[in-house]
Amino acid sequence: MKCGSYLFVRSGHTILVLSVAASILVKKTEIRDGFASGSPTLVSQSAVFCLLVLASLFMYFVTCLTDPGYVQVTKQRYDDSDEDEHSQMLNSEEKAIAHRKCGFCGIEQPLRARHCEECDRCVRKFDHHCPWLDTCVGENNHRYFVIFLCLMAAVITWALFVVWHSFVECRLWSDWFWTNIIFIINLLILVPGGFACWCLLGMHTYIAAVNQTTWEIVSRGRITYLSKLADDVNPFHEGYIRNCYSFLLTSGKRRWERVYAKVIPLKRSEEEEAIV
């Protein structure tokens, strides 16, 4: 990863967000009028908008600067939070799962890991490499990425509402254009940005709920541990509530081999029934 690359991307995002927010505060808008009104309610609403902007920037950098889950050469420490009474059985099943050796790093990849050519590292529970963050989204920072999307979607939607209601009416089209040029530029930024943000938020909310990754959905037929399963089988689905809890609140490295191994006895029993 080149230093100049991520400095350009991240400073560009910061400047873009702050420029739109500053224009809303400087131009005659509901946000500026709220601060000038003296009304505690209106001032509070305007302050919340500013706090949301700052919170979105904070989560952006938390996502960027958090290790996405780079696989170390040393032995990994797993989160063994699953039931102890089943550990011995699952450990024996785990041995039957073939692990892929990375052709770039030369290490045995944990299940759900993938090598990122942009970062030149293997990433645990790899989702995708995000050009807007200039880093990977993986096991450690995926939840922060979704929180960032939530905050950004709220900021963009609110900003769109404010900008749309701030246009000044003029008799001549040329006067209207130059009077509202800042708002027009804001719309050109906010509309495509909001569309992309809401689409990503919807997609990653679904991904979190079903415990999958973008890579697994897009490249299922080329992934060794998924290609041999039926299309409707998701070996990592532990129930919607547990999936969301694990995604948002569980820290540490999950032993996905253990979760995956739970579908092997089911698969074998189905094959035996088919033979009978």
Backbone bond lengths (Angstrom), bond angles and torsions (degrees), N, CA, C in turn:
res aa  C-N    CA-C-N  psi(-1)  N-CA   C-N-CA  omega(-1)  CA-C   N-CA-C  phi
1 M - - - 1.468 - - 1.523 109.52 -
2 K 1.349 117.31 125.74 1.446 120.98 -176.35 1.518 110.24 -85.29
3 C 1.354 114.33 137.54 1.466 119.87 -177.71 1.521 111.13 -59.94
4 G 1.368 116.15 -45.76 1.456 120.07 -178.48 1.499 112.90 -60.80
5 S 1.331 116.61 -32.64 1.453 121.49 -178.13 1.522 111.34 -64.74
6 Y 1.346 116.56 -53.70 1.463 117.46 -175.95 1.524 112.13 -73.28
7 L 1.328 118.26 -26.64 1.455 119.86 174.95 1.522 110.54 -66.16
8 F 1.325 116.28 -40.28 1.468 120.95 179.61 1.527 110.58 -66.25
9 V 1.335 116.64 -46.76 1.464 121.13 -176.72 1.523 110.66 -65.05
10 R 1.319 116.70 -48.54 1.466 120.31 -174.24 1.521 112.70 -73.23
11 S 1.319 116.85 -37.75 1.466 118.62 175.93 1.524 109.93 -69.07
12 G 1.351 116.75 -34.86 1.460 120.38 177.29 1.517 111.70 -62.86
13 H 1.344 116.68 -43.02 1.469 120.32 178.14 1.526 110.27 -63.04
14 T 1.316 116.94 -44.24 1.465 121.03 -178.57 1.519 111.17 -62.19
15 I 1.331 116.11 -46.15 1.466 120.59 -179.23 1.524 110.70 -63.45
16 L 1.331 116.83 -41.36 1.461 121.00 -178.85 1.528 111.26 -62.83
17 V 1.343 115.82 -47.22 1.472 120.23 -178.89 1.527 110.91 -64.53
18 L 1.329 116.33 -46.27 1.462 119.71 -178.04 1.515 111.93 -68.77
19 S 1.335 117.39 -31.49 1.470 120.05 179.41 1.524 110.80 -66.65
20 V 1.332 116.62 -44.91 1.465 119.91 178.94 1.526 110.19 -64.53
21 A 1.339 116.23 -44.72 1.465 119.91 179.77 1.525 111.39 -62.89
22 A 1.356 116.56 -40.92 1.464 120.19 -179.83 1.523 111.47 -65.41
23 S 1.330 117.05 -39.05 1.468 119.72 179.49 1.532 110.93 -64.47
24 I 1.327 116.65 -35.43 1.467 120.51 178.05 1.522 111.25 -69.18
25 L 1.335 116.07 -32.90 1.461 119.98 178.62 1.523 112.56 -78.00
26 V 1.341 117.23 -30.52 1.466 121.03 -176.42 1.527 111.41 -85.03
27 K 1.344 116.04 -44.81 1.460 119.89 -179.63 1.536 110.27 -73.15
28 K 1.326 114.76 165.37 1.469 119.49 -179.92 1.526 109.38 -74.92
29 T 1.308 115.80 101.41 1.468 122.59 -179.78 1.521 109.20 -136.31
30 E 1.327 115.88 173.56 1.466 120.56 178.04 1.532 111.10 -63.07
31 I 1.303 117.23 -31.16 1.468 120.30 -179.80 1.520 110.43 -69.16
32 R 1.339 116.96 -47.84 1.469 119.87 178.66 1.521 110.80 -64.63
33 D 1.338 115.36 -43.18 1.464 118.61 179.74 1.528 111.54 -64.49
34 G 1.326 116.24 -31.41 1.461 119.56 178.52 1.516 111.86 -63.18
35 F 1.340 116.57 -43.32 1.469 119.84 177.74 1.526 111.31 -66.76
36 A 1.348 117.07 -35.02 1.464 120.81 -176.57 1.524 112.91 -81.40
37 S 1.325 117.04 -15.12 1.471 120.07 -174.04 1.515 113.36 -71.96
38 G 1.319 117.42 -30.80 1.460 119.95 -176.30 1.504 113.34 83.51
39 S 1.315 117.18 -7.54 1.464 121.31 178.52 1.529 109.62 -75.65
40 P 1.324 118.00 126.08 1.472 120.06 -179.26 1.531 112.80 -56.16
41 T 1.338 116.12 -37.34 1.466 119.63 -179.16 1.519 111.31 -66.70
42 L 1.337 116.88 -48.17 1.463 121.38 -178.27 1.523 111.50 -68.72
43 V 1.329 116.14 -38.70 1.469 119.54 177.22 1.520 110.26 -63.28
44 S 1.320 116.31 -41.11 1.466 120.83 179.82 1.530 110.86 -63.61
45 Q 1.338 116.92 -41.73 1.462 120.51 179.22 1.525 111.03 -62.76
46 S 1.323 116.37 -43.63 1.466 120.20 178.47 1.524 111.12 -65.37
47 A 1.339 116.20 -37.74 1.462 120.29 179.16 1.529 111.01 -66.66
48 V 1.324 116.63 -37.03 1.469 120.29 178.30 1.525 110.42 -62.92
49 F 1.331 116.74 -40.30 1.463 120.04 177.62 1.526 110.53 -59.62
50 C 1.312 116.90 -46.29 1.475 120.67 179.77 1.525 111.12 -63.96
51 L 1.324 116.69 -39.71 1.465 120.11 178.47 1.519 111.49 -65.20
52 L 1.346 116.71 -37.04 1.465 120.19 177.52 1.526 111.14 -63.93
53 V 1.324 116.14 -40.17 1.467 120.23 177.55 1.527 110.23 -60.98
54 L 1.323 116.58 -47.52 1.467 120.64 -179.97 1.527 111.53 -66.09
55 A 1.333 116.48 -38.73 1.466 120.19 179.00 1.529 111.06 -64.74
56 S 1.339 116.69 -38.90 1.466 119.61 178.55 1.522 111.04 -65.20
57 L 1.330 117.04 -39.48 1.460 120.28 176.81 1.525 111.10 -66.11
58 F 1.328 115.91 -39.63 1.469 120.03 178.68 1.526 110.52 -61.27
59 M 1.336 117.35 -47.55 1.465 120.29 -179.64 1.519 111.66 -68.63
60 Y 1.313 117.08 -29.09 1.464 119.97 175.58 1.521 110.19 -60.32
61 F 1.321 116.14 -47.59 1.462 119.53 -178.15 1.526 112.32 -75.12
62 V 1.327 117.23 -29.88 1.465 119.14 173.14 1.530 109.56 -61.65
63 T 1.333 116.53 -43.90 1.464 120.87 179.00 1.518 111.28 -64.53
64 C 1.331 116.24 -43.27 1.466 120.76 -178.82 1.525 112.46 -64.61
65 L 1.323 116.73 -41.83 1.463 121.17 -169.88 1.526 113.75 -92.35
66 T 1.345 117.46 -8.59 1.459 120.54 177.29 1.528 109.98 -79.95
67 D 1.322 115.84 133.40 1.466 120.50 174.72 1.529 108.20 -57.05
68 P 1.343 119.15 118.04 1.464 119.98 -176.21 1.518 114.02 -69.09
69 G 1.334 116.78 -10.41 1.462 120.76 -178.62 1.513 111.95 121.86
70 Y 1.317 115.85 41.83 1.458 120.05 179.50 1.523 110.19 -61.76
71 V 1.320 115.66 132.83 1.462 121.27 -179.67 1.516 108.81 -77.31
72 Q 1.322 115.34 124.21 1.458 120.45 178.52 1.528 110.04 -87.79
73 V 1.305 115.62 156.26 1.462 120.42 178.15 1.514 110.71 -69.88
74 T 1.344 116.04 -30.23 1.462 120.20 -179.17 1.512 110.33 -72.81
75 K 1.328 116.79 167.33 1.467 122.90 -178.49 1.519 110.29 -63.07
76 Q 1.315 115.88 133.28 1.462 121.55 -177.83 1.524 111.56 -82.18
77 R 1.334 114.25 148.37 1.457 119.86 174.13 1.514 108.31 -102.71
78 Y 1.324 117.09 122.05 1.452 122.36 -174.27 1.522 110.82 -98.44
79 D 1.297 112.72 158.59 1.457 120.20 174.29 1.531 107.53 -90.58
80 D 1.329 117.03 103.54 1.461 121.34 -176.87 1.527 110.50 -95.45
81 S 1.309 116.06 57.37 1.461 120.17 -176.53 1.523 112.76 -86.66
82 D 1.341 118.33 -5.36 1.458 120.17 179.70 1.524 110.55 -71.62
83 E 1.338 116.76 172.28 1.458 121.65 -174.73 1.527 111.88 -63.20
84 D 1.359 115.80 129.53 1.458 120.45 -177.63 1.522 112.45 -66.65
85 E 1.339 118.03 -32.29 1.458 120.29 -175.97 1.521 112.44 -66.15
86 H 1.321 116.82 -20.64 1.462 120.33 179.67 1.531 112.47 -101.04
87 S 1.328 117.46 -2.40 1.458 120.03 -172.23 1.513 113.12 -62.05
88 Q 1.340 116.90 -40.94 1.454 119.01 -177.76 1.530 111.06 -65.94
89 M 1.326 116.94 -43.46 1.460 120.34 179.16 1.522 111.27 -63.40
90 L 1.341 116.50 -43.10 1.442 119.97 -178.17 1.521 111.57 -69.27
91 N 1.308 117.60 -34.67 1.452 119.93 178.31 1.518 111.01 -62.28
92 S 1.330 116.48 -38.05 1.456 119.42 178.28 1.521 111.16 -68.33
93 E 1.341 117.16 -34.89 1.448 120.70 178.05 1.529 111.07 -71.53
94 E 1.341 116.27 -33.83 1.457 120.42 -178.38 1.523 111.80 -60.07
95 K 1.330 116.10 -32.29 1.449 119.72 -177.79 1.528 111.93 -64.72
96 A 1.319 116.76 -21.88 1.467 120.42 -179.42 1.523 112.25 -81.57
97 I 1.329 116.91 -9.89 1.456 120.93 -178.99 1.520 109.22 -85.54
98 A 1.313 116.56 120.71 1.459 121.16 -178.77 1.523 109.96 -77.51
99 H 1.327 116.77 126.38 1.451 121.85 177.29 1.529 109.28 -97.47
100 R 1.289 115.30 143.84 1.459 121.10 -178.11 1.524 110.07 -89.37
101 K 1.321 116.54 137.31 1.452 120.96 175.08 1.515 108.61 -92.15
102 C 1.323 116.39 126.89 1.454 121.08 -177.57 1.522 110.32 -68.02
103 G 1.315 116.35 127.91 1.459 120.65 179.80 1.509 113.48 -75.12
104 F 1.348 116.71 -11.64 1.460 120.72 -179.95 1.530 111.54 -100.19
105 C 1.328 115.97 -48.28 1.469 120.81 -177.73 1.527 112.62 -87.44
106 G 1.340 116.40 -23.95 1.456 120.06 -178.09 1.512 113.50 74.69
107 I 1.344 117.70 20.82 1.460 121.36 -179.83 1.519 109.54 -114.31
108 E 1.318 116.59 158.29 1.459 121.59 176.24 1.522 108.25 -80.59
109 Q 1.318 115.70 119.36 1.460 120.67 -175.90 1.526 111.57 -79.09
110 P 1.329 117.49 135.94 1.469 119.45 169.89 1.523 109.11 -63.30
111 L 1.327 116.37 159.04 1.456 120.62 178.11 1.529 109.87 -58.73
112 R 1.308 116.39 136.66 1.466 126.30 179.00 1.526 113.01 80.85
113 A 1.318 117.85 1.81 1.462 120.46 177.42 1.531 109.81 -86.56
114 R 1.320 115.40 154.65 1.458 120.79 177.98 1.515 109.29 -149.22
115 H 1.311 115.68 148.39 1.461 120.27 178.11 1.524 109.56 -81.38
116 C 1.324 116.25 130.23 1.464 121.77 175.88 1.519 108.51 -100.25
117 E 1.309 116.25 119.40 1.460 120.17 -178.38 1.526 111.40 -71.04
118 E 1.330 118.10 -28.40 1.464 121.27 178.56 1.529 111.00 -68.48
119 C 1.339 115.60 -44.40 1.473 120.47 -179.71 1.527 112.13 -87.31
120 D 1.348 116.64 -16.89 1.464 123.10 -176.96 1.523 111.23 58.82
121 R 1.325 115.30 38.43 1.461 121.55 177.74 1.522 109.00 -143.50
122 C 1.340 116.19 156.00 1.456 120.79 171.28 1.523 108.55 -85.69
123 V 1.314 116.79 137.52 1.465 122.32 -174.48 1.519 109.53 -120.73
124 R 1.330 116.39 128.90 1.465 122.05 178.68 1.528 110.15 -69.38
125 K 1.354 115.41 139.05 1.461 121.99 -177.74 1.527 110.32 43.50
126 F 1.321 114.25 55.69 1.459 122.43 -177.23 1.526 110.48 -61.60
127 D 1.333 116.68 128.89 1.463 120.56 175.26 1.532 110.34 -103.88
128 H 1.324 117.14 -60.20 1.463 120.98 176.55 1.520 108.82 -169.01
129 H 1.308 115.91 163.82 1.464 120.93 171.37 1.520 107.48 -95.74
130 C 1.319 116.45 118.43 1.465 121.48 -174.38 1.531 110.35 -93.68
131 P 1.329 118.67 114.11 1.465 120.10 179.82 1.526 112.78 -66.80
132 W 1.344 117.42 -25.81 1.461 120.06 179.99 1.527 111.57 -74.83
133 L 1.342 116.73 -22.11 1.464 121.42 174.31 1.522 111.13 -98.97
134 D 1.330 115.89 -21.36 1.463 124.13 -173.02 1.525 110.70 57.21
135 T 1.321 115.28 41.32 1.457 121.54 174.06 1.529 107.48 -158.35
136 C 1.315 115.39 171.31 1.462 119.97 178.71 1.524 111.04 -82.58
137 V 1.316 115.06 153.87 1.462 122.23 168.78 1.521 105.71 -107.31
138 G 1.330 115.83 117.88 1.454 121.06 -176.48 1.512 112.07 -141.14
139 E 1.328 116.02 -156.57 1.454 121.53 -172.27 1.525 113.17 -59.29
140 N 1.321 118.29 -36.38 1.466 120.56 -173.24 1.524 114.47 -86.09
141 N 1.323 117.79 -27.57 1.469 118.62 -174.40 1.522 114.28 -119.79
142 H 1.343 117.56 7.07 1.464 120.06 -178.44 1.527 111.25 -64.20
143 R 1.326 117.10 -40.55 1.474 120.01 -179.58 1.526 110.83 -65.05
144 Y 1.342 116.19 -37.57 1.463 119.76 178.28 1.525 110.65 -66.68
145 F 1.320 116.21 -35.15 1.455 121.17 177.60 1.528 110.78 -62.33
146 V 1.336 117.32 -42.77 1.462 121.20 179.60 1.530 110.53 -67.88
147 I 1.326 117.34 -40.50 1.477 120.26 177.26 1.525 110.00 -62.38
148 F 1.333 116.20 -41.66 1.470 120.49 176.86 1.526 110.75 -60.10
149 L 1.337 116.82 -43.52 1.466 120.42 178.38 1.525 111.46 -61.99
150 C 1.325 117.42 -40.28 1.476 120.92 178.03 1.521 111.20 -60.26
151 L 1.336 116.13 -48.28 1.460 120.61 -179.06 1.524 111.42 -65.85
152 M 1.339 115.52 -41.77 1.458 119.76 -178.66 1.525 111.12 -66.47
153 A 1.342 116.37 -39.32 1.466 120.22 178.11 1.531 110.74 -63.06
154 A 1.334 116.59 -40.28 1.466 120.72 178.64 1.529 110.97 -65.73
155 V 1.336 116.63 -42.85 1.470 120.64 -179.93 1.525 110.76 -63.99
156 I 1.337 116.61 -46.52 1.464 120.08 -177.46 1.520 110.95 -64.96
157 T 1.325 117.24 -42.88 1.464 120.70 -179.66 1.525 110.89 -63.03
158 W 1.315 116.35 -44.15 1.470 120.42 178.62 1.523 110.22 -64.88
159 A 1.334 117.19 -43.83 1.462 121.13 -179.44 1.529 111.01 -63.28
160 L 1.328 116.85 -39.25 1.467 120.18 177.25 1.528 111.14 -61.19
161 F 1.309 116.18 -43.35 1.471 120.95 179.14 1.529 110.18 -61.69
162 V 1.334 116.03 -44.57 1.469 120.36 -178.66 1.524 110.92 -65.60
163 V 1.327 116.93 -46.92 1.469 121.39 -178.31 1.523 110.85 -63.05
164 W 1.334 116.37 -44.61 1.466 120.53 -177.15 1.528 111.81 -60.09
165 H 1.338 116.50 -34.81 1.468 120.55 -178.68 1.526 112.90 -92.20
166 S 1.330 116.57 9.09 1.467 119.62 -178.49 1.524 113.16 -108.98
167 F 1.334 117.20 -1.41 1.465 119.37 179.27 1.531 110.63 -62.92
168 V 1.320 114.51 139.03 1.462 121.55 -179.52 1.525 109.08 -98.28
169 E 1.311 117.26 130.22 1.469 121.61 179.43 1.529 110.53 -79.85
170 C 1.336 115.49 137.49 1.467 122.36 177.80 1.529 108.87 -136.39
171 R 1.322 116.41 156.22 1.462 120.14 -178.35 1.524 111.10 -73.74
172 L 1.316 117.38 -41.45 1.459 121.94 -178.92 1.517 110.31 -96.21
173 W 1.349 115.29 141.87 1.456 119.92 -179.39 1.519 111.37 -62.32
174 S 1.334 117.16 -40.04 1.471 120.85 -179.31 1.524 110.81 -64.40
175 D 1.330 116.21 -40.15 1.465 119.59 177.63 1.539 109.98 -64.44
176 W 1.342 114.66 -43.37 1.471 118.56 179.68 1.525 110.71 -60.80
177 F 1.336 116.60 -42.94 1.460 121.03 -177.38 1.523 111.34 -61.84
178 W 1.312 117.26 -50.52 1.469 119.86 -176.22 1.526 112.04 -74.60
179 T 1.310 117.33 -26.89 1.461 119.50 176.61 1.531 111.16 -69.94
180 N 1.337 115.69 -35.68 1.466 121.30 -175.89 1.530 113.87 -106.72
181 I 1.334 116.73 18.36 1.461 119.68 -174.38 1.530 112.38 -58.43
182 I 1.319 117.67 -37.87 1.469 120.90 179.67 1.522 110.80 -65.51
183 F 1.326 117.01 -41.44 1.464 120.79 178.30 1.531 111.15 -67.33
184 I 1.333 116.82 -36.11 1.467 120.48 178.01 1.527 109.91 -64.11
185 I 1.328 116.45 -43.97 1.472 120.71 178.08 1.527 109.72 -62.42
186 N 1.324 115.89 -41.41 1.474 119.52 178.32 1.528 111.10 -59.83
187 L 1.333 116.85 -42.84 1.467 120.11 178.96 1.524 111.22 -63.09
188 L 1.334 117.13 -38.93 1.459 120.58 179.45 1.526 111.73 -65.19
189 I 1.320 116.09 -24.13 1.470 120.85 176.50 1.525 110.68 -88.06
190 L 1.330 116.26 -44.79 1.468 121.26 -171.26 1.523 113.53 -74.81
191 V 1.323 118.54 -37.76 1.465 120.06 -175.74 1.530 111.94 -65.37
192 P 1.338 120.10 -55.21 1.474 118.43 177.72 1.526 112.16 -66.73
193 G 1.345 116.06 -35.26 1.467 118.65 178.02 1.514 112.15 -64.51
194 G 1.331 116.59 -40.84 1.461 120.51 178.91 1.517 112.16 -67.93
195 F 1.336 116.66 -39.71 1.464 120.33 178.59 1.524 110.39 -61.50
196 A 1.339 116.29 -47.44 1.470 120.42 179.79 1.522 111.16 -63.83
197 C 1.320 116.16 -41.23 1.463 120.67 -177.43 1.527 111.54 -65.68
198 W 1.331 117.38 -44.99 1.464 120.36 -179.74 1.525 111.50 -67.90
199 C 1.338 117.10 -36.37 1.479 119.95 177.19 1.523 110.43 -64.78
200 L 1.328 116.63 -44.43 1.466 120.59 178.88 1.524 111.14 -64.73
201 L 1.335 116.49 -40.18 1.461 120.18 -179.95 1.527 110.68 -63.67
202 G 1.327 116.74 -43.90 1.462 119.83 177.76 1.517 111.91 -62.82
203 M 1.321 116.58 -43.41 1.459 120.85 -178.96 1.523 111.31 -64.27
204 H 1.331 117.47 -45.87 1.456 120.23 -176.23 1.527 112.64 -76.59
205 T 1.324 117.74 -23.27 1.458 120.17 170.92 1.519 109.64 -65.49
206 Y 1.327 116.22 -43.83 1.466 120.70 176.55 1.531 110.36 -63.28
207 I 1.320 117.12 -43.93 1.467 121.57 -179.77 1.527 110.75 -59.13
208 A 1.335 116.39 -43.17 1.468 120.12 179.48 1.519 110.93 -66.01
209 A 1.339 117.19 -38.87 1.464 121.40 -176.78 1.518 112.52 -67.44
210 V 1.341 117.21 -32.60 1.472 120.35 -177.41 1.522 112.43 -104.64
211 N 1.339 117.04 0.65 1.470 122.28 178.04 1.528 111.28 58.53
212 Q 1.305 115.43 57.51 1.453 122.28 172.32 1.517 109.30 -128.24
213 T 1.324 116.98 179.59 1.457 121.68 175.59 1.522 108.39 -128.72
214 T 1.320 115.74 161.54 1.463 120.13 177.64 1.517 110.48 -58.88
215 W 1.311 116.76 -42.78 1.464 121.45 -179.99 1.520 111.42 -60.74
216 E 1.337 117.31 -42.59 1.464 121.01 -179.27 1.526 111.89 -67.37
217 I 1.326 117.16 -34.60 1.459 120.18 179.58 1.530 111.04 -73.06
218 V 1.323 116.23 -45.02 1.467 120.99 -175.68 1.526 111.89 -74.11
219 S 1.329 117.25 -37.39 1.472 120.87 -172.46 1.521 112.97 -114.78
220 R 1.325 117.72 28.69 1.467 120.92 -174.91 1.526 112.60 -53.63
221 G 1.328 117.58 -43.80 1.461 120.82 -176.66 1.516 113.97 -66.57
222 R 1.338 117.64 -17.09 1.467 121.18 -178.61 1.522 112.92 -105.67
223 I 1.343 116.64 1.04 1.466 120.51 -178.92 1.527 108.74 -96.90
224 T 1.309 117.05 124.30 1.468 122.29 -171.89 1.523 112.58 -56.18
225 Y 1.322 117.22 -46.79 1.465 120.09 -173.26 1.531 113.12 -78.50
226 L 1.354 117.78 -4.73 1.462 121.01 178.59 1.527 113.21 -116.49
227 S 1.321 117.31 -27.97 1.464 120.61 -172.54 1.525 113.48 -63.03
228 K 1.346 117.47 -27.57 1.463 120.43 -178.09 1.529 113.11 -88.51
229 L 1.319 116.33 -4.62 1.462 120.32 178.89 1.529 110.25 -92.22
230 A 1.326 115.92 158.38 1.460 120.30 175.84 1.526 109.33 -62.87
231 D 1.327 116.11 151.82 1.466 120.69 -175.34 1.521 113.05 -61.07
232 D 1.349 116.92 -28.02 1.459 119.77 -177.85 1.525 113.14 -92.23
233 V 1.336 117.84 7.27 1.463 121.74 -179.02 1.526 109.45 -99.46
234 N 1.326 115.31 122.26 1.461 121.89 174.21 1.524 107.57 -115.28
235 P 1.331 119.01 101.72 1.472 121.33 -173.77 1.519 114.11 -67.75
236 F 1.328 118.04 -10.92 1.462 120.21 -176.86 1.533 112.25 -105.05
237 H 1.323 117.05 2.83 1.470 121.27 179.97 1.526 109.08 -77.36
238 E 1.349 116.64 113.69 1.465 122.25 -178.58 1.524 111.97 -110.47
239 G 1.326 116.50 15.53 1.464 120.58 -175.10 1.519 109.12 104.18
240 Y 1.328 116.99 142.72 1.459 120.60 -172.32 1.529 112.72 -61.52
241 I 1.312 117.29 -41.40 1.466 120.03 -177.96 1.523 110.70 -66.62
242 R 1.347 115.93 -47.33 1.459 118.91 -179.76 1.526 111.00 -66.83
243 N 1.322 117.30 -35.58 1.466 119.83 177.53 1.522 111.11 -60.81
244 C 1.331 116.07 -46.87 1.467 120.36 -179.17 1.527 110.95 -67.34
245 Y 1.334 116.23 -40.31 1.467 119.83 177.81 1.525 110.65 -61.59
246 S 1.331 115.74 -46.92 1.459 120.58 179.74 1.516 111.33 -62.25
247 F 1.334 115.98 -40.69 1.462 120.65 -177.75 1.524 111.69 -66.04
248 L 1.333 116.80 -43.88 1.459 120.66 -172.66 1.524 114.16 -89.85
249 L 1.336 117.57 -33.30 1.461 119.61 -167.65 1.524 115.08 -117.87
250 T 1.319 118.39 -17.25 1.462 119.38 -177.83 1.516 110.28 -86.20
251 S 1.316 116.37 127.11 1.461 121.39 177.30 1.523 109.44 -108.06
252 G 1.305 115.84 163.39 1.462 119.74 -179.72 1.521 111.25 93.86
253 K 1.299 115.85 172.14 1.460 122.07 -175.51 1.526 109.83 -87.99
254 R 1.329 116.81 123.27 1.453 121.43 176.63 1.522 109.68 -80.49
255 R 1.307 115.57 145.60 1.458 120.48 174.81 1.529 106.97 -91.64
256 W 1.309 116.96 87.13 1.452 122.06 -173.97 1.523 112.03 -66.72
257 E 1.333 117.12 -22.18 1.462 120.03 174.69 1.521 110.69 -60.38
258 R 1.313 116.56 -35.19 1.459 121.83 -179.51 1.522 110.65 -69.39
259 V 1.340 116.29 -41.18 1.460 120.10 178.26 1.526 109.73 -67.88
260 Y 1.309 116.50 -43.79 1.463 121.52 -178.83 1.525 111.39 -63.46
261 A 1.334 116.38 -36.05 1.463 120.70 -176.49 1.524 112.57 -64.21
262 K 1.332 117.64 -19.82 1.455 120.37 -179.01 1.523 112.18 -68.54
263 V 1.329 118.37 -20.36 1.468 120.04 179.96 1.525 111.65 -87.75
264 I 1.341 118.36 -12.70 1.464 120.79 -176.10 1.524 112.06 -67.15
265 P 1.366 120.05 -48.07 1.466 118.95 176.91 1.520 112.39 -59.76
266 L 1.356 117.54 -37.90 1.453 121.13 178.75 1.524 110.35 -63.55
267 K 1.328 115.97 -42.56 1.447 120.31 179.90 1.522 111.23 -63.29
268 R 1.347 115.59 -41.30 1.463 119.63 -179.95 1.523 111.07 -65.36
269 S 1.337 117.28 -41.09 1.459 120.02 -178.67 1.518 110.84 -65.14
270 E 1.330 117.34 -36.69 1.463 120.68 177.67 1.524 110.68 -65.44
271 E 1.335 116.98 -38.71 1.452 120.90 179.36 1.544 110.30 -66.86
272 E 1.353 115.86 -39.00 1.457 119.56 179.38 1.524 111.05 -65.59
273 E 1.382 116.66 -39.41 1.460 119.81 178.53 1.521 110.84 -65.04
274 A 1.343 115.88 -35.40 1.447 119.25 179.76 1.527 111.43 -66.29
275 I 1.351 115.81 -36.52 1.464 120.33 178.61 1.530 110.65 -66.68
276 V 1.356 116.13 -42.54 1.460 120.54 179.10 1.525 110.03 -65.42
